[in-house]
Amino acid sequence: MHKVLVSACLVGRPVRYDGRAKALGGDLVACWRAEGRLVVHCPEVAGGLPVPRPPAEIEPGAGAADVLAGRARILTPDGDDVTAAFVAGARAALETARRHGASVAVLKESSPSCGLHEVYDGTFGGRKRPGPGVTARLLLDSGIAVFSEDELEAAASHVRSLEAQSTA
């Protein structure tokens, strides 16, 4: 059975920066949970950040690859550098996925950790820019298929494809 790494906030754990969750509903997540397929993880908490915590964004003009390479930072609105926690959390997510055999991940869009298609632009003005967060980037670079919470059907299709290959 192929496991799915999932952002903890998406399964109802109140671990987001504001102390809330963004739980997904629907039959698919319930089915994956019943099958024991879900591997629940919050990179930001795993990296040592508290709940609640100040919001954080990748600094303007930089991307997740820059952060992972040590060329850019993740900052709070007060300018506190929380890069080390985000990078440690991304590495913990990769280790968790590997330890549990998760080859697919469903992550929370727009987060500086888990965003896949977009993240906030670093100005704390509510604007977004294209590109992944640090956890999504590290997982992708490590061969794990990553989907946002808006792409559950695509994630399920990918899991089915992997399982069909395993039995062929």
N, CA and C of each residue as an Amber inpcrd file, in Angstrom:
protein
   504
   0.8450000  -1.1850000   0.0000000   0.0000000   0.0000000   0.0000000
   0.8880000   1.2450000   0.0000000   0.6000000   2.1640000  -0.9120000
   1.3460000   3.4190000  -0.9880000   0.7940000   4.4050000   0.0300000
   1.6890000   4.9500000   0.8340000   1.3070000   5.9140000   1.8690000
   1.3040000   7.3260000   1.2900000   0.5500000   8.2130000   1.9570000
   0.4270000   9.6050000   1.5380000   0.8010000  10.5020000   2.7140000
   1.8850000  11.2650000   2.5650000   2.2450000  12.2770000   3.5500000
   1.2490000  13.4210000   3.4080000   0.6840000  13.8740000   4.5070000
  -0.3220000  14.9410000   4.4400000  -0.0320000  15.9910000   5.5030000
  -0.2070000  17.2540000   5.1260000  -0.0530000  18.3540000   6.0810000
  -1.0140000  18.1420000   7.2450000  -0.5010000  18.2360000   8.4650000
  -1.3100000  17.9790000   9.6600000  -2.5310000  18.8860000   9.7400000
  -2.4210000  20.1230000   9.2920000  -3.5650000  21.0420000   9.3630000
  -4.7170000  20.5700000   8.4840000  -4.4040000  19.8090000   7.4300000
  -5.4430000  19.3490000   6.5070000  -6.2660000  18.1950000   7.0590000
  -5.7870000  17.5680000   8.1330000  -6.5680000  16.4950000   8.7570000
  -7.1250000  16.9350000  10.1140000  -7.1730000  18.2470000  10.3170000
  -7.8520000  18.7870000  11.4860000  -6.9880000  19.1240000  12.6790000
  -5.6900000  18.9740000  12.5650000  -4.8330000  19.3320000  13.6950000
  -4.6080000  20.8420000  13.7020000  -4.8120000  21.5010000  14.8480000
  -4.6820000  22.9590000  14.9150000  -3.2180000  23.3870000  15.0460000
  -2.4740000  23.2750000  13.9470000  -1.0290000  23.5290000  13.9720000
  -0.5990000  24.7060000  13.0940000  -1.5460000  25.3520000  12.4220000
  -1.1760000  26.4860000  11.5740000  -0.6540000  27.6390000  12.4220000
  -0.0480000  28.5990000  11.7870000   0.5410000  29.7320000  12.5030000
  -0.4710000  30.4130000  13.4220000  -1.7510000  30.4320000  13.0220000
  -2.7850000  31.0940000  13.8140000  -3.4760000  30.1540000  14.8050000
  -2.9380000  28.9410000  14.9550000  -3.4960000  27.9810000  15.8930000
  -4.7340000  27.2670000  15.3860000  -4.9870000  27.3830000  14.0950000
  -6.1640000  26.7500000  13.5050000  -5.7740000  25.5690000  12.6280000
  -6.7950000  24.8720000  12.1630000  -6.6280000  23.7990000  11.1790000
  -7.3310000  24.2400000   9.8980000  -7.0970000  23.5300000   8.8250000
  -7.8020000  23.7250000   7.5470000  -8.2430000  22.3600000   7.0530000
  -9.0150000  21.6750000   7.8760000  -9.3570000  20.2730000   7.6240000
 -10.0970000  20.0690000   6.3120000  -9.6690000  19.0580000   5.6080000
 -10.3290000  18.6190000   4.3850000 -11.4840000  17.7000000   4.7460000
 -12.5580000  17.8380000   4.0420000 -13.6590000  16.9000000   4.2020000
 -13.6210000  15.9080000   3.0520000 -14.6590000  15.1700000   2.9140000
 -14.7880000  14.3030000   1.7620000 -14.4340000  12.8570000   2.0210000
 -14.9100000  12.0460000   1.0950000 -14.7550000  10.6030000   1.2250000
 -13.3320000  10.1180000   1.0210000 -12.5760000  10.7840000   0.1550000
 -11.2390000  10.3050000  -0.1660000 -10.3290000  10.3160000   1.0640000
 -10.2940000  11.4290000   1.7730000  -9.4380000  11.5100000   2.9610000
  -9.9120000  10.5150000   4.0200000 -11.2140000  10.3910000   4.1780000
 -11.7600000   9.4160000   5.1330000 -11.3560000   8.0020000   4.7370000
 -11.4010000   7.7080000   3.4600000 -11.0040000   6.3880000   2.9690000
  -9.5220000   6.1460000   3.2200000  -8.6880000   7.1280000   2.8700000
  -7.2400000   6.9820000   3.1080000  -6.9470000   6.7820000   4.5870000
  -7.6830000   7.5220000   5.4350000  -7.4900000   7.3830000   6.8820000
  -7.8650000   5.9670000   7.3270000  -9.0110000   5.4730000   6.8700000
  -9.4780000   4.1260000   7.2400000  -8.5170000   3.0420000   6.7500000
  -7.8970000   3.2610000   5.6210000  -6.9410000   2.3020000   5.0720000
  -5.5830000   2.3500000   5.7660000  -5.3790000   3.3540000   6.6220000
  -4.0790000   3.5150000   7.2710000  -3.0260000   4.0600000   6.3270000
  -3.4600000   4.7810000   5.3330000  -2.5800000   5.2880000   4.2820000
  -1.9340000   6.6330000   4.6440000  -2.5770000   7.3990000   5.5290000
  -2.1050000   8.7580000   5.8290000  -0.9050000   8.7630000   6.7750000
   0.0640000   9.5960000   6.4340000   1.2100000   9.8890000   7.2910000
   1.1160000  11.3850000   7.5660000   0.6920000  11.7320000   8.7660000
   0.3860000  13.1190000   9.1130000   1.6370000  13.8090000   9.6460000
   1.8930000  15.0260000   9.1200000   3.1290000  15.7260000   9.4920000
   2.9380000  17.2380000   9.3390000   3.4470000  18.0100000  10.2740000
   3.5220000  19.4680000  10.1380000   4.9950000  19.8480000  10.1530000
   5.5410000  20.2800000   9.0200000   6.9570000  20.6280000   8.9810000
   7.3270000  21.7700000   9.9240000   6.4530000  22.7390000  10.0670000
   6.7880000  23.8960000  10.8960000   6.8800000  23.5130000  12.3730000
   5.9620000  22.6870000  12.8290000   6.0350000  22.2000000  14.2110000
   7.2310000  21.2660000  14.3700000   7.4430000  20.3930000  13.3910000
   8.5910000  19.4790000  13.4490000   9.9110000  20.2440000  13.4660000
   9.9220000  21.4170000  12.8510000  11.1260000  22.2450000  12.8380000
  11.3300000  23.0400000  14.1150000  10.3700000  22.9340000  15.0440000
  10.5330000  23.5810000  16.3380000   9.7290000  24.8470000  16.5470000
   8.8840000  25.2190000  15.6050000   8.0960000  26.4400000  15.7780000
   6.8770000  26.1750000  16.6600000   6.4840000  27.1590000  17.4760000
   5.3380000  26.9880000  18.3760000   4.0120000  27.2030000  17.6480000
   2.9370000  26.8600000  18.3160000   1.5730000  27.1300000  17.8540000
   0.8760000  27.8810000  18.9720000   0.3140000  29.0480000  18.7200000
   0.4470000  29.8220000  17.4870000   1.8410000  30.4380000  17.3650000
   2.0920000  31.0480000  16.2010000   3.3780000  31.6830000  15.9190000
   3.1280000  32.8250000  14.9370000   4.0420000  33.7480000  14.8240000
   3.8590000  34.8080000  13.8270000   3.8620000  34.2110000  12.4210000
   3.1470000  34.8310000  11.4920000   3.2440000  34.3680000  10.1100000
   4.6810000  34.5410000   9.6260000   5.0270000  33.8160000   8.5870000
   6.3710000  33.9080000   8.0230000   6.2710000  33.7900000   6.5160000
   7.1790000  34.4540000   5.8180000   7.1990000  34.4110000   4.3600000
   8.6400000  34.3770000   3.8700000   8.8320000  33.7350000   2.7210000
  10.1410000  33.7500000   2.0660000  10.3950000  35.1830000   1.6150000
  11.6120000  35.6770000   1.8550000  11.8740000  37.0800000   1.5570000
  11.6530000  37.3940000   0.0750000  11.2670000  38.6500000  -0.2090000
  10.9460000  39.0370000  -1.5850000  12.0890000  38.7270000  -2.5520000
  11.6900000  38.2770000  -3.7370000  12.6620000  38.0130000  -4.7880000
  13.3660000  36.6750000  -4.6960000  13.0510000  35.8970000  -3.6810000
  13.7110000  34.6030000  -3.4840000  12.6820000  33.4870000  -3.5530000
  13.1830000  32.2780000  -3.7230000  12.3110000  31.1110000  -3.7560000
  12.7940000  30.0400000  -2.8030000  12.0460000  28.9560000  -2.7640000
  12.3650000  27.8580000  -1.8530000  13.7420000  27.2660000  -2.1260000
  14.1270000  27.1510000  -3.4000000  15.4500000  26.6090000  -3.7190000
  16.5450000  27.4990000  -3.1410000  16.3230000  28.8100000  -3.1560000
  17.2970000  29.7460000  -2.5700000  17.4020000  29.5320000  -1.0620000
  16.2600000  29.3230000  -0.4150000  16.2590000  29.0780000   1.0330000
  17.0180000  27.7880000   1.3410000  16.6980000  26.7260000   0.6050000
  17.3560000  25.4350000   0.8520000  18.8570000  25.4910000   0.5870000
  19.2820000  26.3700000  -0.3310000  20.7040000  26.5130000  -0.6540000
  21.4120000  27.5080000   0.2640000  20.6690000  28.1100000   1.1980000
  21.2750000  29.0590000   2.1300000  21.4580000  30.4580000   1.5710000
  20.7940000  30.7620000   0.4460000  20.9250000  32.0790000  -0.1860000
  19.7860000  33.0310000   0.1370000  18.7660000  32.5610000   0.8610000
  17.6080000  33.3970000   1.1910000  17.0550000  32.9700000   2.5420000
  16.2250000  33.8470000   3.1010000  15.6840000  33.6100000   4.4400000
  14.1660000  33.5740000   4.4260000  13.6170000  33.0360000   5.5160000
  12.1910000  33.1180000   5.8020000  12.0740000  33.9800000   7.0500000
  11.2570000  35.0310000   6.9370000  11.1740000  36.0350000   7.9920000
   9.7510000  36.2100000   8.4940000   9.6260000  36.6850000   9.7310000
   8.3300000  37.0890000  10.2830000   8.1300000  38.5740000   9.9640000
   6.9380000  39.1130000  10.1970000   6.7200000  40.5420000   9.9350000
   7.6540000  41.4480000  10.7360000   8.1280000  40.9930000  11.8990000
   9.0580000  41.7900000  12.7110000  10.5040000  41.6100000  12.2730000
  10.7390000  40.7800000  11.2530000  12.0900000  40.5800000  10.7570000
  12.8500000  39.4520000  11.4270000  12.1820000  38.6790000  12.2790000
  12.8480000  37.5370000  12.9020000  13.1140000  36.4670000  11.8390000
  14.3140000  35.9580000  11.8420000  14.7300000  34.9430000  10.8760000
  14.3640000  33.5600000  11.4110000  13.4240000  32.8990000  10.7480000
  12.9680000  31.5650000  11.1550000  13.3610000  30.5070000  10.1160000
  14.3330000  30.8520000   9.2930000  14.7680000  29.9650000   8.2130000
  15.1640000  28.5920000   8.7270000  15.9730000  28.5490000   9.7730000
  16.4900000  27.2640000  10.2650000  15.3550000  26.3160000  10.6400000
  14.3080000  26.8340000  11.2520000  13.1720000  25.9890000  11.6340000
  12.4490000  25.4580000  10.3990000  12.2900000  26.2840000   9.3850000
  11.6170000  25.8430000   8.1620000  12.4360000  24.7970000   7.4170000
  13.7410000  24.9900000   7.3510000  14.5990000  24.0110000   6.6720000
  14.6350000  22.7060000   7.4680000  14.7450000  22.7980000   8.7870000
  14.7240000  21.5870000   9.6200000  13.4000000  20.8520000   9.4620000
  12.2980000  21.5920000   9.3910000  10.9870000  20.9800000   9.2090000
  10.8450000  20.3000000   7.8580000  11.4100000  20.9120000   6.8210000
  11.3730000  20.2970000   5.4860000  12.1590000  18.9890000   5.4930000
  13.3160000  19.0110000   6.1180000  14.1230000  17.7870000   6.2020000
  13.4090000  16.7110000   7.0260000  12.7300000  17.1290000   8.0900000
  11.9700000  16.1730000   8.9060000  10.8200000  15.5770000   8.0980000
  10.1790000  16.3890000   7.2550000   9.0860000  15.8850000   6.4150000
   9.6110000  14.8320000   5.4380000  10.7600000  15.1060000   4.8360000
  11.3580000  14.1420000   3.9130000  11.7120000  12.8520000   4.6500000
  12.2950000  12.9640000   5.8140000  12.6530000  11.7810000   6.6000000
  11.4010000  10.9910000   7.0000000  10.3520000  11.6980000   7.3970000
   9.0930000  11.0430000   7.7570000   8.5160000  10.3020000   6.5510000
   8.5170000  10.9590000   5.3990000   7.9980000  10.3150000   4.1840000
   8.8070000   9.0550000   3.8690000  10.1120000   9.1620000   3.9340000
  10.9610000   8.0000000   3.6260000  10.7520000   6.8730000   4.6350000
  10.6910000   7.2260000   5.9110000  10.5390000   6.2240000   6.9640000
   9.2410000   5.4380000   6.8160000   8.1900000   6.1030000   6.3580000
   6.8770000   5.4630000   6.2230000   6.5860000   4.9850000   4.8000000
   7.5100000   5.2060000   3.8900000   7.3000000   4.7710000   2.5120000
   6.2760000   5.5930000   1.7580000   6.1460000   6.8670000   2.0960000
   5.1960000   7.7440000   1.3960000   5.8490000   8.2740000   0.1230000
   5.2620000   7.9500000  -1.0030000   5.7900000   8.4260000  -2.2840000
   4.9200000   9.5300000  -2.8730000   3.8900000   9.9130000  -2.1270000
   2.9470000  10.9650000  -2.5230000   2.7350000  11.8640000  -1.3110000
   2.5840000  13.1700000  -1.5710000   2.2940000  14.1160000  -0.4930000
   1.1500000  15.0320000  -0.9170000   0.2800000  15.3570000   0.0380000
  -0.7750000  16.3550000  -0.1580000  -0.5110000  17.4350000   0.8810000
  -0.2050000  18.6370000   0.3770000   0.2390000  19.7190000   1.2480000
  -0.6520000  20.9510000   1.1250000  -0.5770000  21.8110000   2.1380000
  -1.3960000  23.0260000   2.2280000  -0.8390000  24.1210000   1.3270000
  -1.6190000  24.5220000   0.3490000  -1.2060000  25.5580000  -0.5980000
  -0.9470000  26.8820000   0.0960000  -0.0140000  27.6520000  -0.4380000
   0.3450000  29.0290000  -0.0600000   1.2860000  29.1310000   1.1300000
   1.4910000  28.0740000   1.8730000   2.3880000  28.0830000   3.0240000
   3.8450000  28.2030000   2.5750000   4.6960000  28.9010000   3.3520000
   6.1200000  28.9420000   3.0020000   6.7900000  27.5750000   3.1450000
   6.1470000  26.6680000   3.8260000   6.6190000  25.2810000   3.8960000
   5.9720000  24.4500000   2.8020000   4.6540000  24.3960000   2.8310000
   3.9020000  23.4010000   2.0890000   3.3060000  23.8730000   0.7780000
   3.3340000  25.1600000   0.4990000   2.7770000  25.6450000  -0.7600000
   3.3980000  24.9050000  -1.9380000   2.6000000  24.5870000  -2.9260000
   3.1050000  23.8910000  -4.1030000   3.1540000  24.8220000  -5.3060000
   2.0420000  25.4440000  -5.6150000   1.9580000  26.2880000  -6.8030000
   2.2070000  27.7630000  -6.5030000   1.9870000  28.1630000  -5.2350000
   2.1820000  29.5610000  -4.8730000   2.4690000  29.6940000  -3.3800000
   3.1700000  30.7760000  -3.0630000   3.4570000  31.1540000  -1.6800000
   3.2650000  32.6670000  -1.5800000   3.1540000  33.1630000  -0.3710000
   3.0590000  34.6070000  -0.1970000   4.3880000  35.2480000  -0.5990000
   4.3080000  36.4900000  -1.0870000   5.4490000  37.1080000  -1.7750000
   6.5280000  37.7250000  -0.8920000   6.3910000  37.6300000   0.4180000
   7.4310000  38.1330000   1.3100000   7.2230000  39.5460000   1.7970000
   6.1490000  40.1990000   1.3640000   5.8850000  41.5860000   1.7790000
   4.8540000  41.6800000   2.8900000   4.2220000  40.5590000   3.2310000
   3.1520000  40.4950000   4.2340000   1.9650000  41.3820000   3.8430000
   1.7680000  41.5450000   2.5280000   0.6500000  42.3230000   2.0110000
  -0.4800000  41.4600000   1.4870000  -0.4030000  40.1400000   1.7040000
  -1.4560000  39.2440000   1.2480000  -1.3440000  38.8540000  -0.2140000
  -0.2690000  39.2770000  -0.8740000  -0.0810000  38.9290000  -2.2770000
   0.7200000  37.6350000  -2.3970000   0.4010000  36.8740000  -3.4380000
   1.0790000  35.6010000  -3.6570000   1.8860000  35.6520000  -4.9400000
   2.8650000  34.7670000  -5.0170000   3.6660000  34.6260000  -6.2270000
   3.7960000  33.1400000  -6.5420000   4.0470000  32.7940000  -7.7860000
   4.1860000  31.3850000  -8.1530000   5.4170000  30.7590000  -7.5090000
   5.3240000  29.4830000  -7.2330000   6.4650000  28.7330000  -6.7230000
   6.1240000  27.9850000  -5.4530000   6.9220000  26.9650000  -5.1530000
   6.6680000  26.1330000  -3.9800000   7.2950000  26.6870000  -2.7040000
   6.8410000  26.1290000  -1.5750000   7.4780000  26.3670000  -0.2910000
   8.6410000  25.3940000  -0.1170000   9.3810000  25.5320000   0.9840000
  10.6140000  24.7530000   1.1480000  10.3650000  23.2530000   1.3010000
   9.3240000  22.8550000   1.9930000   9.0410000  21.4250000   2.1360000
   8.6130000  20.8340000   0.7970000   7.7130000  21.5110000   0.1100000
   7.2710000  21.0220000  -1.2020000   8.4630000  20.9050000  -2.1450000
   9.3410000  21.9110000  -2.1640000  10.5110000  21.8840000  -3.0600000
  11.4150000  20.7040000  -2.7310000  11.7010000  20.4850000  -1.4380000
  12.5810000  19.3880000  -1.0410000  11.9670000  18.0350000  -1.3880000
  10.6840000  17.8790000  -1.1510000  10.0160000  16.6150000  -1.4860000
  10.0480000  16.3720000  -2.9950000   9.7210000  17.3950000  -3.7780000
   9.7660000  17.2580000  -5.2340000  11.1700000  16.8790000  -5.7090000
  12.1760000  17.5750000  -5.1860000  13.5630000  17.3080000  -5.5800000
  14.0050000  15.9050000  -5.1840000  13.3000000  15.3130000  -4.2270000
  13.6440000  13.9760000  -3.7280000  12.7780000  12.8820000  -4.3570000
  11.9850000  13.2470000  -5.3680000  11.2220000  12.2550000  -6.1100000
   9.8470000  11.9180000  -5.5560000   9.3650000  12.7120000  -4.6200000
   8.0280000  12.4820000  -4.0710000   7.0330000  13.3360000  -4.8530000
   5.9540000  12.7300000  -5.2980000   4.9170000  13.4560000  -6.0340000
   4.1340000  14.3090000  -5.0510000   4.0470000  15.6020000  -5.3160000
   3.3880000  16.5350000  -4.3980000   2.1470000  17.1230000  -5.0630000
   1.0730000  17.2040000  -4.2770000  -0.1910000  17.7660000  -4.7220000
  -0.6850000  18.7380000  -3.6630000  -1.4420000  19.7520000  -4.0890000
  -2.0500000  20.6590000  -3.1110000  -3.3750000  20.0600000  -2.6420000
  -3.9640000  20.6680000  -1.6270000  -5.2480000  20.1760000  -1.1180000
  -6.3620000  20.3170000  -2.1470000  -6.1350000  21.1220000  -3.1880000
  -7.1180000  21.2840000  -4.2510000  -6.9570000  20.2380000  -5.3550000
  -6.0020000  19.3460000  -5.2050000  -5.6990000  18.3470000  -6.2280000
  -5.8400000  16.9180000  -5.7020000  -6.8230000  16.7070000  -4.8430000
  -6.9910000  15.3880000  -4.2350000  -7.2660000  14.3010000  -5.2650000
  -8.0840000  14.5930000  -6.2490000  -8.3900000  13.5690000  -7.2550000
  -7.1380000  13.2070000  -8.0550000  -6.3100000  14.1920000  -8.3650000
  -5.0540000  13.9130000  -9.0740000  -4.1290000  13.0850000  -8.1880000
  -4.0910000  13.3890000  -6.8940000  -3.2710000  12.6030000  -5.9610000
  -3.7730000  11.1610000  -5.9040000  -5.0900000  10.9880000  -5.8300000
  -5.6710000   9.6440000  -5.7810000  -5.3650000   8.8780000  -7.0650000
  -5.4490000   9.5540000  -8.1880000  -5.1310000   8.9230000  -9.4650000
  -3.6660000   8.4900000  -9.5060000  -2.7990000   9.3220000  -8.9680000
  -1.3770000   8.9790000  -8.9200000  -1.1360000   7.7600000  -8.0270000
  -1.7990000   7.7210000  -6.8940000  -1.6770000   6.5690000  -5.9930000
  -2.1490000   5.2990000  -6.6980000  -3.2940000   5.3860000  -7.3720000
  -3.8010000   4.2170000  -8.1020000  -2.8110000   3.7630000  -9.1710000
  -2.1990000   4.7010000  -9.8520000  -1.2160000   4.3890000 -10.8910000
   0.0060000   3.6830000 -10.2900000   0.4730000   4.1900000  -9.1630000
   1.6070000   3.5660000  -8.4830000   1.2770000   2.1350000  -8.0590000
   0.0720000   1.9470000  -7.5550000  -0.3260000   0.6270000  -7.1010000
  -0.5230000  -0.3320000  -8.2670000  -1.0060000   0.1760000  -9.3840000
  -1.1390000  -0.6650000 -10.5730000   0.2360000  -1.1050000 -11.0790000
   1.2110000  -0.2140000 -11.0100000   2.5870000  -0.5580000 -11.4170000
   3.1890000  -1.5940000 -10.4680000   2.8380000  -1.4930000  -9.1870000
   3.3930000  -2.4060000  -8.1830000   2.8820000  -3.8300000  -8.3830000
   1.6640000  -3.9540000  -8.8930000   1.0700000  -5.2810000  -9.0450000
   1.2680000  -5.8660000 -10.4420000   1.8080000  -5.0360000 -11.3600000
   2.0070000  -5.5180000 -12.7440000   3.2180000  -6.4020000 -12.8670000
